[in-house]
Amino acid sequence: MTTRQNLEDDADQAALFRLWLESHGYATRHYPQAAEFRRKLGAESVDLLLLDWNLPDESGIELLRTLRESGARLPVLFLTARNDEEDIIAGLRAGADDYLTKPPKQGELL
């Protein structure tokens, strides 16, 4: 079973994304803060990271840059309310593999 990591500070959105993903056979893990995700990163296999830009303890773009600078090659999908063209370009340039804006449609996310 593939595992999707969800770094999202909004518990309701995280629960919705988990429901959608698990109903299609994906195992998921949810982290509300970057620090918790960082602690678990080496201990768990990650097939995809769903990453919110606005986190309480660190911005998603900062986390992504740090991951890419450290050589992490895991696929990253920004899933954020930030929908300005400049933000999308910045996210992709920082190393995101794709970028979706909230609220996503279920089929689009899957």
Short mmCIF file of the C-alpha atoms (twelve columns), coordinates in Angstrom:
data_MODEL
# 
_entry.id   MODEL 
# 
loop_
_atom_site.group_PDB 
_atom_site.id 
_atom_site.type_symbol 
_atom_site.label_atom_id 
_atom_site.label_alt_id 
_atom_site.label_comp_id 
_atom_site.label_asym_id 
_atom_site.label_seq_id 
_atom_site.Cartn_x 
_atom_site.Cartn_y 
_atom_site.Cartn_z 
_atom_site.pdbx_PDB_model_num 
ATOM 1   C CA . MET A 1   0.000   0.000  0.000   1 
ATOM 2   C CA . THR A 2   1.357   3.409  -0.899  1 
ATOM 3   C CA . THR A 3   1.522   6.103  1.760   1 
ATOM 4   C CA . ARG A 4   0.558   9.721  1.276   1 
ATOM 5   C CA . GLN A 5   1.774   12.246 3.837   1 
ATOM 6   C CA . ASN A 6   -0.439  15.266 4.394   1 
ATOM 7   C CA . LEU A 7   1.080   18.354 5.990   1 
ATOM 8   C CA . GLU A 8   -2.020  20.453 6.633   1 
ATOM 9   C CA . ASP A 9   -2.877  22.600 9.668   1 
ATOM 10  C CA . ASP A 10  -6.666  22.636 9.053   1 
ATOM 11  C CA . ALA A 11  -8.014  19.474 10.706  1 
ATOM 12  C CA . ASP A 12  -11.267 19.475 8.707   1 
ATOM 13  C CA . GLN A 13  -9.465  19.701 5.377   1 
ATOM 14  C CA . ALA A 14  -6.963  17.056 6.450   1 
ATOM 15  C CA . ALA A 15  -9.836  14.721 7.366   1 
ATOM 16  C CA . LEU A 16  -11.503 15.290 4.001   1 
ATOM 17  C CA . PHE A 17  -8.287  14.616 2.062   1 
ATOM 18  C CA . ARG A 18  -7.703  11.479 4.169   1 
ATOM 19  C CA . LEU A 19  -11.242 10.244 3.412   1 
ATOM 20  C CA . TRP A 20  -10.787 10.773 -0.318  1 
ATOM 21  C CA . LEU A 21  -7.373  9.126  -0.444  1 
ATOM 22  C CA . GLU A 22  -8.138  6.169  1.816   1 
ATOM 23  C CA . SER A 23  -11.368 5.428  -0.073  1 
ATOM 24  C CA . HIS A 24  -9.119  4.852  -3.108  1 
ATOM 25  C CA . GLY A 25  -6.690  2.523  -1.338  1 
ATOM 26  C CA . TYR A 26  -3.993  4.923  -0.165  1 
ATOM 27  C CA . ALA A 27  -2.633  4.850  3.360   1 
ATOM 28  C CA . THR A 28  -2.265  8.359  4.781   1 
ATOM 29  C CA . ARG A 29  -0.527  10.152 7.617   1 
ATOM 30  C CA . HIS A 30  -1.481  13.646 8.716   1 
ATOM 31  C CA . TYR A 31  0.827   16.195 10.305  1 
ATOM 32  C CA . PRO A 32  -0.492  19.597 11.424  1 
ATOM 33  C CA . GLN A 33  2.988   21.119 11.775  1 
ATOM 34  C CA . ALA A 34  6.266   20.960 9.890   1 
ATOM 35  C CA . ALA A 35  8.266   20.045 13.010  1 
ATOM 36  C CA . GLU A 36  6.246   16.874 13.562  1 
ATOM 37  C CA . PHE A 37  6.607   15.906 9.910   1 
ATOM 38  C CA . ARG A 38  10.384  16.464 10.062  1 
ATOM 39  C CA . ARG A 39  10.666  14.192 13.127  1 
ATOM 40  C CA . LYS A 40  8.895   11.351 11.307  1 
ATOM 41  C CA . LEU A 41  10.382  11.838 7.833   1 
ATOM 42  C CA . GLY A 42  13.290  9.420  8.128   1 
ATOM 43  C CA . ALA A 43  11.304  6.807  10.035  1 
ATOM 44  C CA . GLU A 44  8.449   6.372  7.555   1 
ATOM 45  C CA . SER A 45  8.284   5.650  3.861   1 
ATOM 46  C CA . VAL A 46  6.771   8.546  1.934   1 
ATOM 47  C CA . ASP A 47  5.401   8.137  -1.595  1 
ATOM 48  C CA . LEU A 48  3.895   11.617 -1.870  1 
ATOM 49  C CA . LEU A 49  3.740   14.730 0.293   1 
ATOM 50  C CA . LEU A 50  0.636   16.929 0.107   1 
ATOM 51  C CA . LEU A 51  1.975   20.238 1.354   1 
ATOM 52  C CA . ASP A 52  0.106   23.318 2.530   1 
ATOM 53  C CA . TRP A 53  1.937   26.629 2.174   1 
ATOM 54  C CA . ASN A 54  0.551   28.234 5.326   1 
ATOM 55  C CA . LEU A 55  1.619   26.233 8.365   1 
ATOM 56  C CA . PRO A 56  1.753   27.456 11.955  1 
ATOM 57  C CA . ASP A 57  5.435   26.772 12.602  1 
ATOM 58  C CA . GLU A 58  7.113   27.129 9.188   1 
ATOM 59  C CA . SER A 59  5.978   27.989 5.700   1 
ATOM 60  C CA . GLY A 60  5.494   25.111 3.318   1 
ATOM 61  C CA . ILE A 61  7.785   26.729 0.781   1 
ATOM 62  C CA . GLU A 62  10.587  26.953 3.355   1 
ATOM 63  C CA . LEU A 63  10.099  23.298 4.215   1 
ATOM 64  C CA . LEU A 64  10.119  22.330 0.548   1 
ATOM 65  C CA . ARG A 65  13.317  24.274 -0.129  1 
ATOM 66  C CA . THR A 66  14.995  22.593 2.843   1 
ATOM 67  C CA . LEU A 67  13.871  19.160 1.669   1 
ATOM 68  C CA . ARG A 68  15.181  19.734 -1.840  1 
ATOM 69  C CA . GLU A 69  18.481  21.213 -0.597  1 
ATOM 70  C CA . SER A 70  18.985  18.104 1.555   1 
ATOM 71  C CA . GLY A 71  18.524  15.911 -1.508  1 
ATOM 72  C CA . ALA A 72  15.043  14.593 -0.685  1 
ATOM 73  C CA . ARG A 73  13.480  13.306 -3.865  1 
ATOM 74  C CA . LEU A 74  9.974   12.518 -2.653  1 
ATOM 75  C CA . PRO A 75  7.188   13.828 -4.884  1 
ATOM 76  C CA . VAL A 76  5.565   16.979 -3.481  1 
ATOM 77  C CA . LEU A 77  2.167   18.358 -4.374  1 
ATOM 78  C CA . PHE A 78  1.418   21.838 -3.076  1 
ATOM 79  C CA . LEU A 79  -2.208  21.937 -1.975  1 
ATOM 80  C CA . THR A 80  -2.839  25.474 -0.823  1 
ATOM 81  C CA . ALA A 81  -5.187  28.438 -0.940  1 
ATOM 82  C CA . ARG A 82  -2.418  30.596 -2.405  1 
ATOM 83  C CA . ASN A 83  -3.504  30.974 -6.005  1 
ATOM 84  C CA . ASP A 84  -1.542  33.962 -7.325  1 
ATOM 85  C CA . GLU A 85  0.506   33.142 -10.398 1 
ATOM 86  C CA . GLU A 86  3.668   34.285 -8.595  1 
ATOM 87  C CA . ASP A 87  3.015   31.812 -5.756  1 
ATOM 88  C CA . ILE A 88  2.418   28.939 -8.161  1 
ATOM 89  C CA . ILE A 89  5.648   29.712 -10.002 1 
ATOM 90  C CA . ALA A 90  7.554   30.068 -6.703  1 
ATOM 91  C CA . GLY A 91  6.231   26.723 -5.484  1 
ATOM 92  C CA . LEU A 92  7.213   24.928 -8.671  1 
ATOM 93  C CA . ARG A 93  10.630  26.597 -8.750  1 
ATOM 94  C CA . ALA A 94  11.201  25.576 -5.125  1 
ATOM 95  C CA . GLY A 95  10.810  21.966 -6.211  1 
ATOM 96  C CA . ALA A 96  7.117   21.078 -6.073  1 
ATOM 97  C CA . ASP A 97  6.128   18.471 -8.625  1 
ATOM 98  C CA . ASP A 98  2.655   19.931 -9.002  1 
ATOM 99  C CA . TYR A 99  0.458   22.646 -7.501  1 
ATOM 100 C CA . LEU A 100 -3.287  22.568 -6.730  1 
ATOM 101 C CA . THR A 101 -5.297  25.339 -5.186  1 
ATOM 102 C CA . LYS A 102 -7.924  24.879 -2.490  1 
ATOM 103 C CA . PRO A 103 -10.549 23.807 -2.486  1 
ATOM 104 C CA . PRO A 104 -9.578  20.948 -4.785  1 
ATOM 105 C CA . LYS A 105 -12.087 18.729 -6.486  1 
ATOM 106 C CA . GLN A 106 -11.889 15.109 -5.407  1 
ATOM 107 C CA . GLY A 107 -11.154 13.783 -8.886  1 
ATOM 108 C CA . GLU A 108 -8.513  16.439 -9.456  1 
ATOM 109 C CA . LEU A 109 -6.683  15.489 -6.256  1 
ATOM 110 C CA . LEU A 110 -6.895  11.771 -6.939  1 
# 
